[in-house]
């Protein structure tokens, strides 16, 4: 796995994996460190989708809010990380959603496995009904 | 610090920090895990720029290639990480560039400090002259 990151100006960079590009800007855009939170969200999101599909649980509109605070001394690292999973499904599926998340965070998600070596990772589930 | 990541379809997501957006797609775009490599590049890149400016070292065209391999068993995590810093400056500044990188990776860069808990991080420097 490889990415190439090119300085543009100030604290702004373009970063590439194959032909895909993201823009990094610690002042007015996506900060480098925040990419770790989004990497965690994407990684666990893929697991949750795959596991729920295998379980034949109907769902839609998965959203993950990932939050943390940083230490004050250099190097500034994450304190605990909290993920809020917001998903549209029936309330009767809550236990299956919880199981899918636990499988991801404890077994499948490599980003979680790496970040856990620095931070505790917790989560909550918000279930929205179709009509909301 | 917070990011919000919204499932689009398949393994594709939009992720937001404030108003900035990146697109994640584990199949045809930026993979979630690769965001960690770009986060590392941006974090150490900012440090290197700031330190070289403080040292009054003239430079241009900073580029970072970050590479790793993954373990084969779940959860698949990074093995060693290697960063190649490609910078346009005079060859006489090589020691100062090395010093700036070491300050970043050992002291300032929070992403490095977190990923080091899982992976060894090494680097090489490629200096390009203005005429190349």
Interface residues (C-beta under 8 A of the other chain):
Chain A: X1 X2 X3 X4 X5 X6 X7 X11 X13 X15 X17 X20 X21 X22 X23 X24 X25 X26 X28 X29 X30 X31 X32 X33 X34 X35 X36 X37 X38 X39 X40 X41 X42 X43 X45 X46 X49 X61 X62 X63 X64 X65 X66 X67 X68 X69 X70 X74 X75 X76 X77 X78 X107 X108 X109 X110 X111 X112 X113 X114 X115 X117 X118 X119
Chain B: X1 X2 X3 X4 X5 X6 X7 X11 X13 X15 X17 X20 X21 X22 X23 X24 X25 X26 X28 X29 X30 X31 X32 X33 X34 X35 X36 X37 X38 X39 X40 X41 X42 X43 X45 X46 X49 X61 X62 X63 X64 X65 X66 X67 X68 X69 X70 X74 X75 X76 X77 X78 X107 X108 X109 X110 X111 X112 X113 X114 X115 X117 X118 X119
